[in-house]
Amino acid sequence: MSVAQPSGLVEVLAYLQGKLHRQFAELSERRKALETTSPVFALEHDLDQADYELLEASVLAAVSGGFTAQHRASWLPFVVYAAESGYDYVGDEYWTSFERSTPGWRPDQRHWIKQWFTKFAEEYGGVVPKGAFAKAFTIIAWPISHAVLPTYLQRQLAQLLYEFRAGLTSALLDDLDEFGERLAVRSHLYSDRFRIFCQNTALLGRVAAALLSGEDEESPYLVKSTLDRLVEGLSLERESRQWLTSARHAASRVRASGFTTNEPLNRVAQLAARKPSPADPKFFLRQLDGAWNAYAELPDMTSLSERLPYVYDELRMLRPIVSGGKGPLPRGALVFSGQKVQFESWPDPLGPFVQLEGGSSAVNAILTDQSIMTNGPSWLYRIQESGLAIEVKGRFIRPGHSYILVSAVDKLSPTITWGEPATIRVLGASAYRLDVPEQITADDAIALVPLGLSTLSTVTVRPVGIVASAWDGEGAAEWLAGEPAIIGIRSDQIPARYLVNVDGSAKFLAWPDGLSDAIFSLDGLAVGAHEALVTVIGADDRELSKGALSITIRDPQVRPENATIGEGIRMLASPARPTLAELWDRRATITVECAPGVQAAIVVRLRSDQGSELAVVRRRVVLPIGPDEWATLAKDIRAERAFGGAYDNAESCLVEVHRDGVGLASLTFERGFQALRWQFVKPDRDHAWAARLHDRTDGGNTSVTYFPAEAPLQGIDCPPTEAVALKARGGLLRTVSGDFELSVVGPTDPSAVLSMGGSRPFVPVVEKSTLGVMKYVQAHHMWASAELPADVFAAHEQLEVLEAIARANSSLIGGSHWAALERKIARADEPADYLEEMRDSLGISTEHRLLATEIGRNLYRWSDPLSLIQGFDELIAPNLVENGIRDKPSAARFLLTFAGRPGQVVTWSEGVRSLLLGRIIDSPVLFRAARFAVLGTRALNNSESIGRGF
């Protein structure tokens, strides 16, 4: 009998290498044979528990034993080990957890991971990381992608599939790239880390399709052991298990039906030149105090970003401007449905209906094409109950009903006897009320033609059965994807059959015997616009009549957390989905819509990365809450001791507004995945704050620069791996690693600051040139955009630095006499005492003295940013032309911004910015005028008004 001797480590690794090679090579051949090639994942090793424990022990022994070339020759076990680490990854630093669980692993060995996964992709058709995350994290993106779906993301994917289940079609389940893209669009409403996962849309589509396989069915996209492992992880939580089960059942029903939508054929002559779009607004009128007012309700336009992800970024961050509206809407208004706009003037139907302020030409071109109003010159609205009138896009009128006809041309003068002028409160529009009689004469029908109107035919096509999402009462209806479009036809005559033509695909159906109504269903219509043409045919095959229904299928969007209108309370953030830091650093606002005077409670919950509550702050409020009220409320909440003690360690924040009997609204704000993160530590009250960097990047080129608050432009280079000792007044830490950049303001030591007295930040003088001025601009922008810690005194130090930079900029541009005045104002208890001296220092010519007098006279009137811009623009316009600034409509805004918050001019295009800066340097009176307007309005307004102004 032979005695078993323990095998050497190199021999065990070689055995595992061979076993894994056979598994992955076989998988590779099977995936290549699929109609749509799908990648192989390292997590699909299919090892049983004993073999994986052997693999894990062998890898650990190899790493701790020197990680020699003999060990590295068998590289597949290390790939599988790294992928398993990715599967357990919870969003913290990958390398920190990897090195903690792998004793002996050194940072200089990381390149082997990328090299081996690249080799795996080449030899076995392994998945290749894609998206911004993969470009930024060139190493850890590999094991995380090969982990298929890390455990901390599984619940969110189950929820996404559940929310999207109504939009599933067999065509979509067969086109996995398209499926992934459609799902990725909806990831904007989920966590930052989940959105990162969804950037690889090809991977997302295949993982989703595998999860939607029926129970006990094998998927061609994942081996059964890996798929079972994912499902088991999802089943640990009751809610996620229910989500996945419902989504799987929906997918099974779709596969069983085998329905695929037909490609539209050539357009028929009766169809309009353009179908309605899901991004088109809904137009309606409301009668108030005897006059009609015009409105538009904007849809959620997130679907426009389906092919171009950057579209969503602009929709989220920029303010929409609606033609004819009162002014820009809040940032992010187009990523939520239900935003209503009241028209002051009638929109131009030939121009863009909605554009983004400062948006790219590409995105605004998409909005121009996809979100339009009905062509003029007249628009028809059907009067409903309670003083509401809904637009009838087809301009059909029905006997016995009442309508409002709006025209953007000269006042209407129809010759029909059953109409009369109506009052409409919209500039550039006139209105006429039409009370249509039960019988319309031939003369009346002829008189309707010049107005662009026609009577309905003797056949009516309408939605029936499941209530349509929207129905204008005449010729247009909407359904959500996945809902059957059940349509009814009513004919005054009894036909033998009827022809249904949907987007060029026609089908004859028999008319029910003896009935005046027929019903048919259109299942599985693709998202978008469709036309259903119905031709009613008699017994002798003679055409009796025709009718049409315009159908819009809207994407089933994941419902945002804010309550919708009708639930009593609605909460929105501007810009949409801001981060935790943006919300509490005053770079984002919250508004709460509700009936005026409602008493409610607002609750702020700070949570850890595991979801546990770190702090809860409650306040009683009176609704509604606008941007100004939120700014005051946020400042009060931030000063709360419980909030300050938990903020720096919080990963998310839940803001809730509720009132019994009225409703509940909530929004979640995440800190988001950060490649670079600072943690502030203060051992005890006798020691200074220390800052430690958590670097999640792969590269070794991270740099750290510390700017003390005492000298905010003088950076001190610091080793990124060592703690940075902060001075009493905090300061700013700027960290750069490749394309990643992070600036944060550090906490202060208030007691030490008080003992230091009132010293001001030192800002050195720079060259009086565009290049020199830009040093102030960039420094101001760096400090203004830096994240703030929980310490409320840090915001004060930040403001002191910003004012010092703006004052140095003003002293440089304004000249020596103005610089002396700036020093007086900085030391003054009441800056308003120096308004006359500022006026007298603006200039010496008669024109300049007149300009200064007019500015001083208007300071009280300029109580908000809009009135300041409009008033200052009117006064400064002649001086701009005199100094060579022509055809620059934003010049007045630029001057005010540069005078008050110079860092914000970085958002202007380089060409315009350089031109204007050059003119301002050459003509300092322009700058002094703007600085006088800014300082004067600040001196005469409250602190909250100053915070949102210049």
Secondary structure, DSSP 8 states (H G I E B T S, - for coil): --------HHHHHHHHHHHHHHHHHHHHHHHHTSSS---B-GGGG---HHHHHHHHHHHHHHHHTT--HHHHTS-HHHHHHHHHHHHT--SS-HHHHHHHHSTT--GGGTHHHHHHHHHHHHHH-B----SHHHHH-TTTHHHHHHTSS-HHHHHHHHHHHHHHGGG--HHHHH-HHHHHHHHHHHGGGS-HHHHHHHTSHHHHHHHHHHHTS-TT--BTTB-HHHHHHHHHHHHTSHHHHHHHHHHHHHHHHHHHHT-------S--TTS-SS---TT--EEEEEEETTEEEEEEEE---GGGGSS-HHHHHHHHHS-EEETTBSS---TTGGGSTTEEEEBSB---TTS-SEEETT--HHHHHHHHHHS----SSEEEEEE-GGGEEEE-TT-EE-TT-EEEEEESSS------TTEEEE-B-SBT-EEEEEE--SS--HHHHHHHGGGT-EE--SEEEEE-SS--SEE-SSSEEEEETTS-EEEEEEESS--SEEEEEETTEEEEEE--TT-SEEEEEE-S--SEEEEEEEEEE-TTS-EEEEEEEEEEEE------SS--TTSS-EEEEESSS--HHHHHTTSSEEEEE-STTEEEEEEEEEE-TTS-EEEEEEEEEEE-B-HHHHHHHHHHHHTSHHHHHHHTT-SEEEEEEEETTTEEEEEEEE----SEEEEEE-SSTTS--EEEEEE--S-S--EEEEE-TTSTT--EEE-TTS-EE-BTTBEEEEEEETTEEEEEEE---HHHHHHH-S---------SSHHHHHHHHHHHHHHHHSB--S-HHHHHHHHHHHHHHHHHHHHHHH-HHHHHHHHHHHH-S-GGGGHHHHHHHS-SSHHHHHHHHHHHHHTTT--SHHHHHHHHHHHHHHHHHHTT--S-TTHHHHHHHHHH-GGGGGGS-HHHHHHHHHHHHH-HHHHHHHHHHHHHHHHHS-HHHHHH--
